[in-house]
């Protein structure tokens, strides 16, 4: 039996429990989503998490899944052209007693899951000594950031998540405050 360091084993257990919950939550969200494009994205994200879950199980069971040599293929799909700047932003008040979650709420929860998943997975990777387990968590961080960006694109295209932009003079003033470092020979 392959032995793991305590930190990497416990963090991989945590990652698997988290993926287990995400698989189930994605299933619920897919049932609740109204927008077919959101349903499709949720289903694809769920498949990604299922594959990552199975890889983690295989690693812990010593089945020889070699994540170190696995090329990373981005899963992200460009949904639509992103929009920067505010365009009459409005936020509907939250419903404290919903029988079904809105597409806004579903996509917001997904965005935050994936953003946090990326950060936590990288933190877990930093605690690993086994190269395969370390790479497993790094791959998880990359997949999460890609799913977060795809979710943000969906939200941005629907006006759910608008991105403020600084005025040109403010940006120019801030950029011009930096000086290039002289080239050292």
N, C-alpha and C positions, 0 to 999 in steps of 0.2 A: 504494500500500500504506500502510495506516495504521501509524504508528510509535507504539510504547509506550515509556514510561520503563523503564529496566532492571529496577528493583525489581518493578514491577507485572507485567512480562512474565515474569520468572523465578518469581515467586510464583504466577502463574496457571498456569505450566507445572507447578509443584509440586502445585498444587491438582488439576490434571487427572490427573497420575500417581497421586495419592492416590485420586481418585474411580475411576479405572480399577481399582486394587487393591480398593477397597471393593465395586465391582460384582461382581467375581469372588468375593470372600469372602462376600458376601451369598448368592450362588448356592450355595456350599458349605454355609453355615449353614442355608439353607432345606432342603437335602437331609438334613442331620443332625438337624434339630430334630424332637422327638417330639410336642410340643404343637401341634395344628392352629392355635391362636390365635397362637402364636409364629411358625409358618411363614407365616401370613398377614401378620403385621406385618413380617417380614423381607422378604417379596416386595414389600410396599408401599414399604418403605424403599429397596429396590433400585431400584424404578421412579423414586422421587424422585431418587436419585443418578444414574441414567441420564439423566434429564431435565436435571439440573444439569450433567452432563458435556457433553451435547450443546449446551447454552447456552454453555458456556465455549469449546467448539470453534468455534461460530458467531461468538462475539465475536472470537476470535483470527483467524478467517478473514475478518472484516469483513462478515459477512452481515447486519448491521443488526439483531441481536436487541436490542431496547431494554429492558434490565432496569430502567432508571431509572423508566419509566412503568408498569412491571408491578406491579399491586397484589399485595401479599403476602397469600396466602390460607393460613391456618394448616393444616398437614397433620395435626397431632396429633389423635388420637382418644382420647377419655376411655375407658379400658378398664373400670375399676371404681372404686368408692369407695376413696380412699386411706386407709391406716391409719397412724396415728402412735402411737409407743410400741412397746415391746418385748413380744413375745408368745411366750415360750419359744423364743428364737432358738437354732438349732443349725446347725452348718456341717459338712457331710460332708468327710472328708479328700480332698485332691486325688488323682486317679489319674495317676501319672506315666507310664503306658503305655496311654493310651486308644486304642481303634480308632475311637471315635466320641465327639464332645464332648457333654456333657450340656446340657440346656436352661439350667441355671444358668450354665455356662461361656459358652455362646453369648450369652446375654443380658448377662452381665457384660462380655464383650469389646465387644459392641455399645454398651452404655452408655458405656464409656470412650472408644470411637471417637468417638461423637457429642459427648460432652462436650469432648474435645480438639479435635474438628473445629470446634466453635463458637468456642473460644478462638483457635485458629490462624487461622481465617477472618477473624475480626475484626482480628487482628494484621496479616494481609495487607491488609485493607481500609485500614488506617491508613497503609500504604506506597504507596497508589495515588494518582496524580494524575488519571487518566482517570476521569470520572464513571461511565461504564458499567462499567468494570472494578471500580471501587470498590464500586458497588452490587451487582455480581455476588458479590463476597466477603461483603458485608453480608447479602445474601439467603442465602448459604451458611451463615453463622453462625446466622441465624434458623432455617433448616431443621434444622440440626444440633441446636440446643437443643430444638426441638420433638420431634425423633426421640429425643433423650436422655430427655426427660420421658416420652414414651410408653413407652419401654423401661423406665424406672424404675417407671412405673405397673404394667406387666406383672410386674416383679420383686417389687414391693411386694404385689401381690394374691396372688402365689404364696408369699410369705414368704421369698423369696430376698434381699430388701433391706428390712430393717426400719429404721425411723427412730426413734432414741432421742428421748426428750422430757425436758426438764428438769422438776424438781418445781415446782409452782405457786409456792411461797414463794421459790425461787431465781429464777424468771422475774420475779416481782413486784419482788423486791429489785433486780434488774438494771434493769428498766424505770423504777422510781422514782428511780434514780440520775440520770436525765436531767431537765433543766429546760427548760421551754418558753422560746423566745426571745421577749422582749417585742416587740410589734408597733411598728415604727418608722413615724412619720408624716412 
